[in-house]
Amino acid sequence: MALTKHSRITLNDGHKIPVVGLGTYAPQEFPKSLAEEAVKVALEVGYQHIDSAFIYGNEVEVGRAINAKIADGTVKREEVFYTTKLWSTFQTPELVRPALEKSLKDLKMDYVDLFLIHNPLEFKPGDNPNPTDESGKVIYHNTDIRDTWKAMEDCIETGLVKSIGVSNFNHKQLELILNMPGLRYKPVCNQVECHLYLDQSKLLEFCKSHDIVLVAYGVLGSTRDVNWIDQTAPILLEDPVLNAIAKKRGRSPAQVAMRHMLQRGIVVLAKSFKPERIKQNLEVFEFELSEEEIKILNGLNQNRRFVDISQWKDHPKFPFHEEY
């Protein structure tokens, strides 16, 4: 079936996720109003999938944009697929629902479409998103992730969320949830860094075998935020092989990078605050890569992460000690 901008993948709970979404994370120095304007533009040009999170600090603005576009008739609420995420300081079961309710209050929404555990790492519970000791080291905590998951399942049964999933989990952490006694809802997705230099092929294979959708962030190489990104890493969109294919196709390198992911069956999040780029990224449905081009692009994999969270590698749940 040919992909279109309104194509959706059916999740394992029967709900459907649009194959392309707008990512809204930006470094702290960027004004939050940029996310608000970007979401408005995205909904106007045809996006139906918006991805944010409590920790991005922009849900008030993102919610305002979505509600404005519903109010002016651009979209209906049921057409918009909205994702938020449970931050690391809210993983104790009694904090899960209040965290979701905080996002809903900021968004001025009755429900979200997808609620993810933002990452398997847990920090000291409470309102400080970055709790540190006297030496400046983050204070860790260690709730059983299965207890967190049960509280996520409870949120479905309140009607506050339609689907639940995870982000930044390795296959063993996913297995913990999949094999837990009394499981009511499987994770519908695992949202992870995935791009031409980090193809996540083994994790993708594992997820597909369990009917879990892989959702990719950092598809365009990620915002080069000094807090998270290795500044010495190559710039993905400047890759000569990618650019050669893009030039031959009369497409942008970003479009080719996104199309490659889509043809692998991956849901793509593309972040841009520039109206012309937001529009251009949705033109990814106007062409298809050949098998040969897919093979060439597959060959660019380096298992290289741009997002560096090695400051937490001593956490008992650090996900990236595993190969996938």
C-alpha positions as CSV (number, residue, x, y, z in Angstrom):
1,M,0.0,0.0,0.0
2,A,1.4,3.4,-0.9
3,L,2.1,5.7,2.0
4,T,0.4,9.1,2.2
5,K,0.6,11.9,4.8
6,H,-2.5,10.4,6.5
7,S,-1.2,6.8,6.6
8,R,-1.4,5.2,10.0
9,I,0.0,2.0,11.5
10,T,-2.4,-0.1,13.6
11,L,-1.0,-0.6,17.1
12,N,-1.3,-3.8,19.1
13,D,-4.2,-2.3,21.1
14,G,-6.2,-1.4,17.9
15,H,-5.5,2.3,17.9
16,K,-3.7,3.8,15.0
17,I,-0.5,6.0,14.9
18,P,0.3,8.4,12.0
19,V,3.6,7.3,10.4
20,V,5.1,10.8,10.5
21,G,5.0,13.2,13.5
22,L,6.4,16.6,14.5
23,G,8.9,16.4,17.3
24,T,8.9,19.5,19.6
25,Y,12.0,19.2,21.7
26,A,14.3,22.2,21.6
27,P,17.3,23.3,23.8
28,Q,16.3,25.5,26.8
29,E,17.6,28.7,25.2
30,F,14.9,28.5,22.5
31,P,11.7,30.4,23.3
32,K,8.8,28.0,23.9
33,S,6.7,30.1,21.5
34,L,8.6,28.5,18.6
35,A,7.1,25.2,19.5
36,E,3.6,26.8,19.5
37,E,4.1,28.3,16.1
38,A,5.6,25.1,14.7
39,V,2.7,23.0,15.8
40,K,0.2,25.4,14.2
41,V,2.1,25.3,10.9
42,A,2.4,21.5,11.1
43,L,-1.4,21.0,11.6
44,E,-2.1,23.5,8.8
45,V,0.0,21.6,6.3
46,G,-1.4,18.2,7.2
47,Y,0.5,16.6,10.2
48,Q,-1.7,14.7,12.5
49,H,0.9,13.5,15.0
50,I,2.5,15.8,17.6
51,D,5.1,14.5,20.0
52,S,6.1,16.3,23.2
53,A,6.9,15.5,26.9
54,F,6.6,17.0,30.4
55,I,10.4,17.5,30.5
56,Y,10.4,19.6,27.3
57,G,8.6,22.3,29.3
58,N,6.4,23.3,26.3
59,E,3.1,21.5,26.8
60,V,1.2,24.7,27.7
61,E,2.3,26.2,24.3
62,V,1.9,23.0,22.3
63,G,-1.6,22.5,23.8
64,R,-2.5,26.1,23.0
65,A,-1.5,25.5,19.3
66,I,-3.5,22.3,19.0
67,N,-6.6,23.8,20.7
68,A,-6.3,26.9,18.4
69,K,-6.3,24.7,15.3
70,I,-9.2,22.7,16.6
71,A,-11.1,25.9,17.3
72,D,-10.6,27.3,13.8
73,G,-11.7,24.1,12.2
74,T,-8.2,23.1,10.8
75,V,-8.4,19.7,12.6
76,K,-10.7,17.8,14.8
77,R,-9.4,16.5,18.2
78,E,-9.9,12.9,17.1
79,E,-7.6,13.5,14.1
80,V,-4.7,14.7,16.2
81,F,-2.5,12.0,17.7
82,Y,-0.7,13.5,20.7
83,T,2.1,11.8,22.7
84,T,3.4,12.9,26.1
85,K,5.9,11.1,28.4
86,L,6.4,10.2,32.1
87,W,9.5,11.8,33.4
88,S,12.1,9.9,35.5
89,T,11.1,11.5,38.8
90,F,7.5,10.2,38.5
91,Q,8.0,6.5,38.1
92,T,6.8,5.5,41.6
93,P,3.3,4.1,41.0
94,E,1.4,6.8,43.0
95,L,3.0,9.6,41.0
96,V,2.2,8.2,37.5
97,R,-1.4,9.4,37.2
98,P,-0.8,12.9,38.8
99,A,2.0,13.3,36.2
100,L,-0.4,12.5,33.4
101,E,-3.0,14.8,34.9
102,K,-0.4,17.7,35.1
103,S,0.3,17.3,31.3
104,L,-3.5,17.2,30.6
105,K,-4.0,20.4,32.6
106,D,-1.2,22.2,30.8
107,L,-2.5,20.9,27.4
108,K,-6.1,21.7,28.3
109,M,-7.0,18.3,27.0
110,D,-9.3,15.5,28.3
111,Y,-7.0,12.7,27.1
112,V,-3.7,12.0,25.3
113,D,-3.4,9.4,22.6
114,L,-0.1,8.0,23.8
115,F,1.7,8.1,27.2
116,L,5.3,6.8,27.3
117,I,7.7,6.0,30.1
118,H,10.3,8.5,28.9
119,N,13.2,6.3,29.8
120,P,14.0,3.4,32.1
121,L,16.2,5.5,34.3
122,E,14.5,6.6,37.5
123,F,15.6,9.6,39.6
124,K,14.6,10.5,43.2
125,P,10.8,11.0,43.2
126,G,9.5,14.5,43.5
127,D,8.9,17.8,41.7
128,N,12.6,18.6,41.0
129,P,13.2,17.0,37.6
130,N,16.9,16.9,38.1
131,P,17.5,16.0,41.8
132,T,21.2,16.2,42.7
133,D,23.4,15.6,45.8
134,E,26.0,18.1,47.2
135,S,28.5,17.0,44.5
136,G,26.0,17.7,41.7
137,K,25.4,14.0,40.9
138,V,21.8,13.0,40.0
139,I,20.2,11.1,42.8
140,Y,18.9,7.7,41.5
141,H,15.9,5.7,42.5
142,N,14.9,2.1,41.6
143,T,11.2,1.3,41.5
144,D,10.4,-2.0,39.8
145,I,9.5,-0.9,36.2
146,R,6.7,-3.4,36.2
147,D,5.0,-1.5,39.1
148,T,5.4,1.7,37.0
149,W,3.8,-0.2,34.1
150,K,0.8,-1.3,36.2
151,A,0.2,2.3,37.0
152,M,0.4,3.2,33.3
153,E,-2.2,0.5,32.6
154,D,-4.5,2.0,35.2
155,C,-4.3,5.3,33.3
156,I,-5.9,3.6,30.3
157,E,-8.7,2.4,32.4
158,T,-9.5,6.0,33.6
159,G,-9.9,7.1,30.0
160,L,-7.1,9.7,30.4
161,V,-5.0,8.0,27.7
162,K,-5.7,5.6,24.8
163,S,-2.3,3.8,24.4
164,I,0.8,3.3,26.5
165,G,4.4,2.6,25.5
166,V,8.0,3.1,26.4
167,S,11.0,5.1,25.2
168,N,14.7,4.4,25.3
169,F,14.2,0.8,26.5
170,N,16.5,-2.1,25.5
171,H,15.0,-5.5,24.6
172,K,15.6,-7.0,28.1
173,Q,13.7,-4.1,29.7
174,L,10.9,-4.6,27.2
175,E,10.9,-8.3,28.0
176,L,10.5,-7.6,31.7
177,I,7.2,-5.9,30.9
178,L,6.1,-8.4,28.3
179,N,6.6,-11.3,30.6
180,M,5.1,-9.8,33.8
181,P,2.3,-11.7,35.4
182,G,-1.2,-10.2,34.9
183,L,-0.1,-8.0,32.0
184,R,-3.2,-6.1,30.7
185,Y,-1.7,-4.0,28.0
186,K,1.5,-4.6,26.0
187,P,3.6,-1.5,25.2
188,V,2.4,-0.4,21.8
189,C,5.7,1.2,20.9
190,N,9.3,1.9,21.8
191,Q,10.5,5.4,20.9
192,V,14.2,5.4,20.4
193,E,17.0,7.3,18.7
194,C,17.2,5.9,15.2
195,H,18.8,7.2,12.0
196,L,21.1,6.3,9.2
197,Y,24.1,6.1,11.6
198,L,22.1,4.1,14.2
199,D,19.8,1.8,12.3
200,Q,18.5,-0.2,15.4
201,S,18.1,-3.2,13.2
202,K,18.2,-5.8,16.0
203,L,15.9,-3.8,18.2
204,L,13.5,-3.3,15.3
205,E,13.4,-7.0,14.6
206,F,12.7,-7.7,18.3
207,C,9.9,-5.1,18.4
208,K,8.3,-6.4,15.2
209,S,8.3,-9.9,16.6
210,H,6.3,-8.7,19.6
211,D,4.0,-6.4,17.5
212,I,5.6,-3.3,19.0
213,V,6.1,-0.3,16.7
214,L,9.5,1.3,16.6
215,V,9.2,5.2,16.7
216,A,12.3,7.0,15.7
217,Y,13.6,10.3,17.1
218,G,16.8,12.0,15.9
219,V,16.0,10.8,12.4
220,L,17.7,13.9,10.9
221,G,20.7,13.7,13.2
222,S,19.2,15.5,16.2
223,T,19.3,19.1,17.4
224,R,23.0,19.7,18.3
225,D,22.2,20.6,21.9
226,V,25.4,21.0,23.9
227,N,23.8,19.3,26.9
228,W,23.0,16.0,25.1
229,I,24.8,15.8,21.7
230,D,28.4,14.8,21.0
231,Q,29.6,18.0,19.4
232,T,32.4,16.1,17.6
233,A,29.9,13.8,15.8
234,P,29.5,14.2,12.0
235,I,26.5,16.0,10.8
236,L,24.2,13.4,9.4
237,L,22.5,15.6,6.8
238,E,25.9,16.4,5.3
239,D,26.7,12.7,4.6
240,P,28.0,12.5,1.0
241,V,26.2,9.3,0.2
242,L,22.9,10.6,1.5
243,N,23.4,13.8,-0.4
244,A,24.2,12.0,-3.7
245,I,20.9,10.1,-3.5
246,A,19.0,13.3,-2.6
247,K,20.6,15.2,-5.5
248,K,19.8,12.4,-7.9
249,R,16.2,12.4,-6.7
250,G,15.8,16.1,-6.6
251,R,14.9,15.8,-2.9
252,S,16.3,17.2,0.3
253,P,18.7,15.0,2.4
254,A,16.1,15.2,5.2
255,Q,13.4,13.8,3.0
256,V,15.6,10.9,1.9
257,A,16.6,10.1,5.5
258,M,13.0,10.1,6.6
259,R,11.8,8.0,3.6
260,H,14.4,5.4,4.3
261,M,13.0,4.9,7.8
262,L,9.4,4.8,6.6
263,Q,10.2,2.1,4.1
264,R,11.7,0.1,7.0
265,G,8.3,0.2,8.7
266,I,9.4,2.8,11.3
267,V,7.3,5.7,12.5
268,V,9.3,8.9,12.0
269,L,9.4,12.0,14.2
270,A,11.0,15.0,12.5
271,K,11.7,18.1,14.4
272,S,11.9,21.5,12.8
273,F,10.7,25.0,13.8
274,K,11.1,26.4,10.3
275,P,7.8,26.6,8.4
276,E,9.3,25.7,5.0
277,R,11.1,22.7,6.5
278,I,8.0,21.5,8.3
279,K,6.2,21.6,5.0
280,Q,9.1,20.1,3.1
281,N,9.4,17.1,5.5
282,L,5.8,16.1,4.8
283,E,6.6,15.9,1.1
284,V,8.3,12.6,1.9
285,F,5.3,10.8,0.6
286,E,5.8,12.1,-2.9
287,F,8.5,9.6,-3.9
288,E,9.8,6.1,-3.1
289,L,13.4,4.8,-2.7
290,S,14.4,1.8,-4.8
291,E,15.7,-1.4,-3.2
292,E,19.2,-0.5,-4.3
293,E,19.0,2.9,-2.7
294,I,17.7,1.4,0.5
295,K,20.6,-1.1,0.5
296,I,23.1,1.7,0.0
297,L,21.6,3.8,2.8
298,N,21.6,0.7,5.1
299,G,25.3,0.6,4.6
300,L,25.8,3.9,6.3
301,N,25.1,2.4,9.8
302,Q,27.8,3.0,12.3
303,N,25.9,2.1,15.5
304,R,26.6,5.7,16.5
305,R,24.5,7.6,19.0
306,F,24.2,11.3,18.9
307,V,22.2,11.6,22.2
308,D,24.8,11.1,24.9
309,I,23.5,10.1,28.3
310,S,26.7,8.5,29.5
311,Q,26.6,10.7,32.7
312,W,24.0,8.2,33.9
313,K,25.8,5.0,32.8
314,D,26.3,3.9,36.4
315,H,22.5,3.8,36.9
316,P,21.3,0.2,37.5
317,K,18.8,0.6,34.6
318,F,21.1,2.3,32.1
319,P,19.7,0.9,28.8
320,F,22.6,1.1,26.4
321,H,25.0,-1.4,28.0
322,E,23.0,-3.9,26.0
323,E,23.7,-4.2,22.2
324,Y,20.0,-3.6,21.5
